[in-house]
Amino acid sequence: MDSPGLHSVHVPDSDIGMHFGSLLDNQEGSDVVFDVSGERFHAHKLVLAARSPIFHSLFFDGLDGERNEIVVTDMAPKAMLHYIYRDTLVEDDMLVTSYVPESCVSDMLVAKLLAAADKYCLERLRLLCEAHLCREISVNSVASTLALADRYHAMELKDSCLKFAAENLAAVMRSSGFEHLKDNSPSLQSELLTTIAGCEEEYKKSRSDWGQLSDGEDSSGRRIRPRTDTDTNY
């Protein structure tokens, strides 16, 4: 008799995002419209409410249950709807064409999605945006990314920016973004100074610990007896 362990059933990846995406694309049963300067994007209240507590409250908990249109001025609704229905970030080219040779999500688009994530409490979208922007941190971008993270409550991204700026302070201070940060966000400059102080303290402690170990002491100052062959148990 064959062992059941020798046989297996392949289970494909979930295609629920594809099916919900089709629902968004064909607009069947849509009952709400996002209006962006006259451009209209159709969606479904139930899907929006299931994904966002803000939309749920807007459509089902208040007096706006019959509201069928949402005017948007400060974000990218098509990219946000792509995430809500498909649970992925949209590539820039997908806003224009269905053929995308490679991932090309721009920082500008991600910044708009981060604003949407903050406004509508889309926590996974927030983390996807934070992860993308974190990979793009550089000397020239860290100040503007720090301000963006602070504005939209992206705390992990903010911590990464503060640490990067503290570790590359001399170069960051010469950037134009730092001058803008200094003039427009003094509170963030204070947080940066606090982070720098913490990094310096950690550096001093690590050097002190290393010095003690080199002198034959552990980190608490106790002498360490050198290991000999007689200490080895066979």
C-alpha positions as CSV (number, residue, x, y, z in Angstrom):
1,M,0.0,0.0,0.0
2,D,1.4,3.4,-1.0
3,S,2.1,5.8,1.9
4,P,-0.1,8.9,1.9
5,G,3.1,11.0,2.4
6,L,4.3,10.1,-1.1
7,H,1.4,12.1,-2.6
8,S,0.5,15.7,-2.4
9,V,-2.0,18.2,-3.7
10,H,-0.7,21.5,-5.1
11,V,-2.7,24.4,-3.7
12,P,-2.2,27.6,-5.9
13,D,-1.7,31.0,-4.4
14,S,-4.9,32.8,-3.4
15,D,-6.5,34.6,-6.3
16,I,-9.0,36.6,-4.2
17,G,-7.1,39.8,-5.1
18,M,-7.5,39.1,-8.8
19,H,-11.3,38.5,-8.4
20,F,-11.8,41.7,-6.3
21,G,-9.7,43.6,-8.8
22,S,-12.0,42.5,-11.6
23,L,-14.9,43.7,-9.5
24,L,-13.2,47.1,-9.3
25,D,-12.3,47.1,-13.0
26,N,-15.7,46.3,-14.4
27,Q,-17.6,48.5,-11.8
28,E,-20.4,46.0,-11.5
29,G,-22.6,46.8,-8.6
30,S,-20.6,49.9,-7.7
31,D,-22.5,52.3,-5.4
32,V,-20.0,55.1,-4.6
33,V,-17.8,57.4,-6.7
34,F,-14.5,59.1,-5.9
35,D,-14.4,62.5,-7.6
36,V,-10.9,64.0,-8.3
37,S,-11.1,67.2,-10.2
38,G,-13.9,65.8,-12.4
39,E,-12.3,62.4,-12.9
40,R,-14.5,59.7,-11.4
41,F,-13.6,56.3,-9.9
42,H,-16.3,53.8,-9.0
43,A,-16.2,51.6,-6.0
44,H,-18.3,49.5,-3.6
45,K,-19.3,50.6,-0.1
46,L,-19.1,47.1,1.4
47,V,-15.6,46.5,0.1
48,L,-14.4,49.9,1.4
49,A,-16.1,49.4,4.7
50,A,-14.6,46.0,5.2
51,R,-11.1,47.3,4.6
52,S,-11.3,50.6,6.5
53,P,-12.9,51.5,9.8
54,I,-13.2,55.1,8.6
55,F,-15.2,54.1,5.5
56,H,-17.3,51.8,7.7
57,S,-18.1,54.6,10.0
58,L,-18.8,57.0,7.1
59,F,-21.2,54.6,5.3
60,F,-22.9,52.7,8.1
61,D,-22.5,54.4,11.5
62,G,-23.5,58.0,10.7
63,L,-25.9,60.1,8.7
64,D,-23.8,59.7,5.5
65,G,-25.1,56.2,4.8
66,E,-26.8,57.5,1.6
67,R,-23.7,59.3,0.5
68,N,-22.7,58.2,-3.0
69,E,-19.9,60.6,-3.8
70,I,-16.5,61.4,-2.2
71,V,-14.6,64.4,-3.3
72,V,-10.8,63.8,-3.1
73,T,-8.2,66.5,-3.3
74,D,-5.1,65.3,-1.4
75,M,-4.3,61.7,-2.5
76,A,-4.2,59.2,-5.3
77,P,-7.6,57.4,-5.2
78,K,-7.0,55.1,-8.1
79,A,-3.8,53.7,-6.5
80,M,-5.6,53.5,-3.1
81,L,-8.5,51.6,-4.6
82,H,-6.0,49.2,-6.3
83,Y,-4.6,48.4,-2.8
84,I,-8.0,48.1,-1.2
85,Y,-9.2,45.6,-3.7
86,R,-6.0,43.8,-4.6
87,D,-3.9,44.2,-1.4
88,T,-0.8,45.3,-3.3
89,L,0.9,48.5,-4.2
90,V,0.2,49.7,-7.7
91,E,3.1,50.4,-10.1
92,D,3.1,53.8,-11.7
93,D,2.6,52.4,-15.2
94,M,-0.5,50.5,-14.1
95,L,-2.3,53.9,-13.7
96,V,-1.9,54.2,-17.5
97,T,-1.5,50.7,-19.0
98,S,-1.9,47.1,-18.0
99,Y,1.6,46.1,-19.1
100,V,4.3,46.6,-16.5
101,P,7.7,45.3,-17.3
102,E,9.0,45.8,-13.8
103,S,8.1,47.4,-10.5
104,C,8.3,51.1,-10.7
105,V,6.5,52.6,-7.7
106,S,7.6,56.2,-7.4
107,D,8.3,57.9,-4.1
108,M,5.8,60.6,-5.0
109,L,3.0,58.0,-5.5
110,V,3.9,56.2,-2.2
111,A,3.8,59.5,-0.4
112,K,0.2,60.0,-1.6
113,L,-0.7,56.5,-0.6
114,L,0.8,57.1,2.8
115,A,-1.5,60.1,3.2
116,A,-4.4,57.9,2.2
117,A,-3.3,55.2,4.7
118,D,-3.2,57.7,7.5
119,K,-6.6,59.3,6.6
120,Y,-8.5,56.0,6.3
121,C,-6.6,53.9,8.8
122,L,-5.2,51.4,6.3
123,E,-2.5,50.0,8.5
124,R,-1.1,47.4,6.1
125,L,-0.9,50.0,3.4
126,R,1.0,52.3,5.8
127,L,3.5,49.5,6.4
128,L,3.9,48.8,2.7
129,C,4.6,52.5,2.1
130,E,7.0,52.7,5.0
131,A,8.9,49.7,3.8
132,H,9.3,51.2,0.3
133,L,10.4,54.6,1.5
134,C,12.8,53.1,4.0
135,R,14.6,51.3,1.2
136,E,15.0,54.6,-0.6
137,I,16.5,56.6,2.3
138,S,19.6,58.6,1.3
139,V,21.6,61.6,2.4
140,N,19.6,63.8,0.1
141,S,16.1,62.3,0.8
142,V,16.2,61.6,4.5
143,A,15.1,65.0,5.7
144,S,12.0,65.2,3.5
145,T,11.2,61.5,4.3
146,L,11.5,62.2,8.0
147,A,9.0,65.1,7.7
148,L,6.7,62.9,5.7
149,A,6.9,60.1,8.2
150,D,6.2,62.5,11.1
151,R,3.2,64.1,9.3
152,Y,1.5,60.8,8.5
153,H,2.4,58.9,11.8
154,A,4.7,56.4,10.1
155,M,6.7,55.6,13.2
156,E,8.9,52.8,12.0
157,L,10.0,54.9,9.0
158,K,10.5,57.9,11.3
159,D,12.8,56.0,13.6
160,S,14.8,54.7,10.6
161,C,15.2,58.3,9.2
162,L,16.3,59.6,12.6
163,K,18.9,56.8,13.0
164,F,20.2,57.2,9.4
165,A,20.5,61.0,9.9
166,A,22.3,60.6,13.2
167,E,24.8,58.1,11.7
168,N,25.4,60.4,8.6
169,L,25.0,63.7,10.3
170,A,27.8,65.7,8.6
171,A,26.6,64.8,5.1
172,V,22.9,65.3,6.0
173,M,23.5,68.7,7.4
174,R,25.0,69.8,4.1
175,S,21.8,68.8,2.2
176,S,19.1,71.3,1.2
177,G,16.5,69.1,2.8
178,F,18.1,69.6,6.2
179,E,17.9,73.4,5.8
180,H,14.2,73.1,5.0
181,L,13.7,70.8,8.0
182,K,15.6,73.2,10.3
183,D,13.4,76.2,9.2
184,N,10.0,74.4,9.1
185,S,10.2,71.6,11.6
186,P,12.1,72.6,14.7
187,S,10.5,69.8,16.7
188,L,12.0,67.2,14.4
189,Q,15.4,68.9,14.7
190,S,15.1,68.5,18.4
191,E,14.2,64.8,18.0
192,L,17.2,64.4,15.7
193,L,19.5,65.9,18.3
194,T,18.1,63.5,21.0
195,T,18.7,60.5,18.6
196,I,22.3,61.7,18.0
197,A,22.9,61.9,21.8
198,G,21.5,58.4,22.2
199,C,23.7,57.1,19.4
200,E,26.8,58.7,20.9
201,E,26.0,57.3,24.4
202,E,25.6,53.8,22.9
203,Y,28.9,54.2,21.0
204,K,30.7,55.2,24.1
205,K,29.2,52.3,26.1
206,S,30.2,49.8,23.4
207,R,33.8,51.2,23.3
208,S,33.9,51.0,27.1
209,D,32.7,47.4,27.1
210,W,35.2,46.5,24.4
211,G,38.0,48.1,26.4
212,Q,37.1,46.2,29.5
213,L,37.0,42.9,27.6
214,S,40.4,43.7,26.1
215,D,41.8,44.3,29.6
216,G,40.5,41.0,30.8
217,E,37.3,42.2,32.5
218,D,33.6,41.6,31.7
219,S,31.2,44.5,31.1
220,S,30.5,44.7,34.9
221,G,34.2,45.1,35.7
222,R,34.9,41.6,37.0
223,R,38.2,40.0,36.0
224,I,38.0,37.2,33.4
225,R,40.3,34.3,34.0
226,P,42.0,33.2,30.7
227,R,40.7,29.8,29.5
228,T,43.3,27.0,29.6
229,D,43.5,23.5,28.3
230,T,42.8,22.2,31.8
231,D,39.4,23.9,31.7
232,T,38.3,21.7,28.8
233,N,36.2,18.6,29.7
234,Y,36.7,15.5,27.6
